[in-house]
Amino acid sequence: MIAEEWSIPVGGGVYAYLLPRGGDRMEIAGVSRGLGLRLGNLDLAGEGVGIGGVVARRRGVTYFPLHHTDKIVGDTVSRLYQLNGISKKYVGALDVTMLHRAIRDVLAPHYQAGSPLSSLFKLLMVLRGRLVKTRYTRVDSVGSVEVCYRFAGNHILLSVSRVDGAGKLIIANEFSGKLFDTVVVQGKTLQPPPWARCRSNRLTLFSKVLQVAVTVELPQGYEAYIGREVLPPRLDWAGVDILMPEESINLSYKIIVSREPDMGLRGNTSSHLSPNNHDRDHGE
């Protein structure tokens, strides 16, 4: 079976399928993504990397997967990522990567904290989306990671295995921010911030317009970050990302797909979301 033709129902009319690489018009053009969700003919991933997308952070550099191989055995699928790409920013033929990074590092904390300077950051991001292009360059691989998906009704069970390499891994679960506009934490319904640490092992993204909920259930001891950015023409994502420290070799977690938000109080939670730019550099 061709991987792009594979799909499986996960409840409520929602189907899971393996996402193709980011399209030419996307910010992540050419980057390997994870598992997508589809409601009818509507793709729910948007600019996000789907469920179980992987990037690495090593010595201050973010590495993206530009190559992957798939294996499908019955209702179990796996995707092996090669972390072999870095991003660069260009205005025409001019490389502005370092200038872009310097401006972003100064203004991003104000944007995330909602300070008066946040509107300036948004304006610059809109201009950036029109003037600055991201290109991904192949480099020597810094490692490979396998993500295995198993399906049980509306539950998706993920096993992430570091095959080789070093560095922190960020396991992303990201969908369209235009569609997913709400987060439920500790039974409270909130509007997702641009980027924040969440001290909870159970978080739900909810699309009010579609009545689709995606709950991420983590093991104890892992840091989760939640965020949402919709800044046309560049950004359209909402998601829960998991930080996998360098000493971790394996990580298992669960995704639950439903047609209503999870309002339970299960899990070790905190009622607040703490703004934090830690390891969000993969958005670049």
C-alpha positions as CSV (number, residue, x, y, z in Angstrom):
1,M,0.0,0.0,0.0
2,I,1.2,3.5,-0.8
3,A,1.6,5.5,2.4
4,E,-0.2,8.5,1.0
5,E,-3.3,6.4,0.3
6,W,-3.5,4.9,3.8
7,S,-6.1,6.1,6.3
8,I,-8.0,4.7,9.3
9,P,-11.2,5.9,11.1
10,V,-10.6,7.2,14.7
11,G,-14.2,8.1,15.6
12,G,-16.8,10.7,15.0
13,G,-16.3,10.8,11.2
14,V,-12.6,11.7,11.7
15,Y,-9.9,9.7,9.8
16,A,-6.2,9.6,10.5
17,Y,-3.7,9.5,7.6
18,L,0.1,10.0,7.0
19,L,0.8,13.6,6.1
20,P,2.9,14.4,3.0
21,R,5.8,16.8,3.4
22,G,5.0,20.5,3.8
23,G,3.8,21.9,0.5
24,D,5.6,24.5,-1.6
25,R,3.5,27.4,-0.3
26,M,3.9,26.4,3.4
27,E,6.4,27.8,5.9
28,I,7.6,24.3,6.4
29,A,7.9,23.4,2.7
30,G,9.8,20.1,2.3
31,V,9.7,19.2,6.0
32,S,8.5,15.7,6.9
33,R,5.4,15.8,9.0
34,G,3.5,13.2,11.2
35,L,0.0,11.9,11.3
36,G,-2.8,14.0,10.0
37,L,-6.6,14.1,10.8
38,R,-9.3,14.6,8.3
39,L,-13.0,15.3,8.8
40,G,-14.8,14.5,5.6
41,N,-12.6,16.1,2.9
42,L,-11.3,18.8,5.3
43,D,-7.7,18.5,6.4
44,L,-7.3,19.5,10.0
45,A,-3.5,20.0,10.0
46,G,-3.2,23.4,8.5
47,E,0.4,24.7,8.7
48,G,1.0,22.3,11.6
49,V,3.1,19.1,11.5
50,G,0.3,16.9,12.7
51,I,0.6,14.2,15.4
52,G,4.1,13.0,16.3
53,G,6.1,15.4,14.2
54,V,9.8,15.6,15.3
55,V,12.5,18.2,15.5
56,A,15.8,18.3,17.4
57,R,17.6,21.0,19.3
58,R,21.4,20.6,19.5
59,R,23.9,23.2,20.5
60,G,21.5,26.0,19.8
61,V,20.5,24.8,16.4
62,T,17.2,23.4,15.3
63,Y,17.3,20.4,13.0
64,F,14.3,19.4,10.9
65,P,13.5,16.0,9.2
66,L,13.8,16.4,5.4
67,H,13.6,12.6,4.8
68,H,11.4,9.8,6.1
69,T,10.5,6.2,5.4
70,D,7.2,4.6,6.3
71,K,6.2,1.1,7.3
72,I,2.6,-0.1,7.4
73,V,1.6,-3.5,9.0
74,G,-2.1,-3.9,9.5
75,D,-3.4,-1.1,11.6
76,T,0.0,-0.1,12.9
77,V,2.1,2.4,11.0
78,S,5.5,3.9,11.7
79,R,7.5,6.8,10.3
80,L,11.3,6.9,10.6
81,Y,12.6,10.5,10.5
82,Q,16.1,11.6,9.5
83,L,17.0,14.9,11.2
84,N,19.0,16.4,8.4
85,G,17.8,19.9,7.7
86,I,18.2,23.5,9.0
87,S,16.2,26.5,8.1
88,K,17.6,29.8,6.6
89,K,15.8,33.1,6.0
90,Y,16.2,35.0,2.8
91,V,15.0,38.3,1.3
92,G,15.5,37.6,-2.4
93,A,19.0,36.2,-2.6
94,L,20.2,37.8,0.7
95,D,20.6,35.5,3.7
96,V,19.1,37.4,6.7
97,T,19.0,34.4,9.1
98,M,21.1,36.0,11.8
99,L,19.3,39.4,11.6
100,H,15.9,37.7,11.7
101,R,16.9,35.7,14.7
102,A,18.2,38.7,16.6
103,I,15.0,40.7,16.0
104,R,12.9,37.7,16.9
105,D,14.8,37.0,20.1
106,V,14.2,40.6,21.3
107,L,10.5,40.9,20.4
108,A,9.2,37.4,20.9
109,P,9.1,37.6,24.7
110,H,6.9,40.8,24.5
111,Y,4.6,39.1,22.1
112,Q,4.2,36.1,24.3
113,A,3.6,38.2,27.4
114,G,1.1,40.4,25.7
115,S,3.1,43.6,26.3
116,P,2.5,46.8,24.4
117,L,5.3,45.7,22.0
118,S,3.3,42.6,21.0
119,S,1.5,44.5,18.2
120,L,4.9,45.5,16.8
121,F,5.9,41.9,16.7
122,K,2.7,40.9,14.9
123,L,3.2,43.6,12.3
124,L,6.8,42.5,11.7
125,M,5.6,38.9,11.4
126,V,3.0,39.9,8.8
127,L,5.7,41.8,6.8
128,R,8.1,38.9,7.3
129,G,5.5,36.5,5.8
130,R,5.4,38.7,2.7
131,L,9.1,39.5,2.3
132,V,11.1,36.8,4.0
133,K,11.3,33.3,2.6
134,T,12.3,30.2,4.6
135,R,14.4,27.6,2.8
136,Y,15.5,24.3,4.3
137,T,19.0,23.1,3.6
138,R,20.2,19.5,3.9
139,V,23.0,18.9,6.3
140,D,24.6,15.8,7.8
141,S,22.0,14.0,9.9
142,V,22.2,14.5,13.7
143,G,20.1,11.5,14.4
144,S,17.1,9.4,13.4
145,V,13.8,9.0,15.3
146,E,11.0,6.4,14.8
147,V,7.4,7.2,15.7
148,C,5.1,4.3,15.8
149,Y,1.3,4.7,15.8
150,R,-1.2,2.1,17.0
151,F,-4.9,2.5,16.9
152,A,-7.6,1.4,19.3
153,G,-11.0,2.9,18.5
154,N,-10.6,6.7,19.0
155,H,-7.3,6.2,20.8
156,I,-4.0,6.7,19.0
157,L,-1.0,5.2,21.0
158,L,2.3,6.7,20.1
159,S,5.8,5.2,20.8
160,V,8.7,7.5,20.0
161,S,12.1,5.9,19.9
162,R,15.5,7.7,19.5
163,V,17.3,5.3,17.0
164,D,20.6,7.3,17.1
165,G,21.9,10.8,17.6
166,A,21.9,13.2,20.5
167,G,20.2,16.4,21.6
168,K,16.8,17.4,22.9
169,L,13.8,16.3,20.8
170,I,10.5,18.2,20.5
171,I,7.6,16.0,19.7
172,A,4.9,18.1,18.1
173,N,1.2,17.6,17.9
174,E,0.0,20.5,15.8
175,F,-3.2,21.3,13.8
176,S,-4.7,24.4,12.1
177,G,-5.0,27.3,14.5
178,K,-7.9,28.7,12.3
179,L,-9.8,25.5,13.2
180,F,-8.6,24.8,16.8
181,D,-9.3,27.9,18.8
182,T,-9.8,26.5,22.4
183,V,-7.8,24.6,25.0
184,V,-9.2,22.7,28.0
185,V,-6.9,22.4,31.0
186,Q,-8.0,21.1,34.4
187,G,-11.6,21.4,33.3
188,K,-11.2,25.1,32.3
189,T,-11.8,26.3,28.8
190,L,-9.1,28.9,27.7
191,Q,-8.0,30.7,24.6
192,P,-4.5,29.3,23.8
193,P,-1.7,31.8,24.2
194,P,1.0,32.1,21.6
195,W,3.3,29.8,23.6
196,A,3.3,28.7,27.2
197,R,4.4,25.9,29.5
198,C,1.5,23.9,30.9
199,R,2.0,21.8,34.0
200,S,-0.5,19.2,33.1
201,N,-0.3,15.7,31.7
202,R,-3.7,16.0,30.0
203,L,-4.5,18.8,27.6
204,T,-7.3,19.1,25.0
205,L,-7.4,21.2,21.8
206,F,-10.9,21.9,20.7
207,S,-12.4,23.3,17.5
208,K,-15.7,25.0,18.3
209,V,-16.6,25.3,14.7
210,L,-16.1,21.6,13.9
211,Q,-16.9,20.2,17.3
212,V,-13.7,18.1,17.2
213,A,-11.5,17.6,20.2
214,V,-7.9,16.2,20.3
215,T,-6.7,15.2,23.8
216,V,-3.0,14.7,24.5
217,E,-2.3,12.4,27.5
218,L,1.3,12.4,28.7
219,P,3.2,10.3,31.2
220,Q,4.4,12.0,34.3
221,G,7.7,13.8,34.2
222,Y,7.6,15.4,30.8
223,E,7.2,19.0,30.0
224,A,4.3,20.1,27.8
225,Y,4.0,23.4,25.9
226,I,0.8,24.6,24.4
227,G,0.4,27.4,21.8
228,R,-1.6,28.9,18.9
229,E,-0.6,31.4,16.3
230,V,-2.7,32.6,13.4
231,L,-0.8,35.4,11.6
232,P,-1.6,35.3,7.9
233,P,0.0,34.7,5.5
234,R,2.6,32.7,7.5
235,L,1.3,31.1,10.6
236,D,-1.7,28.8,11.1
237,W,-1.0,26.3,13.9
238,A,-2.3,25.2,17.3
239,G,-0.8,22.4,19.3
240,V,0.7,20.6,22.2
241,D,4.5,20.0,22.0
242,I,6.4,17.6,24.3
243,L,10.0,18.2,25.3
244,M,12.0,14.9,25.3
245,P,15.3,15.5,27.1
246,E,18.6,14.3,25.8
247,E,18.8,11.4,28.3
248,S,15.4,10.0,27.2
249,I,15.5,7.2,24.6
250,N,11.8,6.3,24.5
251,L,8.5,8.1,25.0
252,S,5.0,6.7,24.9
253,Y,1.8,8.9,25.0
254,K,-1.8,8.8,23.9
255,I,-4.0,10.9,21.6
256,I,-7.8,10.7,22.0
257,V,-10.1,12.0,19.3
258,S,-13.6,12.9,20.1
259,R,-16.5,15.2,19.1
260,E,-16.6,17.0,22.5
261,P,-14.0,18.6,24.7
262,D,-12.5,16.6,27.6
263,M,-13.6,18.4,30.8
264,G,-12.2,15.8,33.2
265,L,-9.9,16.8,36.1
266,R,-7.6,13.8,35.8
267,G,-3.9,14.2,35.9
268,N,-1.4,16.4,37.8
269,T,-2.5,19.9,36.6
270,S,-1.9,23.5,37.4
271,S,-4.6,26.1,36.7
272,H,-2.2,28.5,35.0
273,L,-0.3,28.6,31.8
274,S,3.2,30.1,32.2
275,P,4.6,32.1,29.3
276,N,7.8,30.5,28.2
277,N,9.9,30.7,25.1
278,H,11.9,27.6,26.1
279,D,12.6,25.4,23.1
280,R,10.0,27.0,20.8
281,D,12.8,27.8,18.4
282,H,11.6,25.1,16.0
283,G,8.9,27.6,14.9
284,E,11.6,30.0,13.8
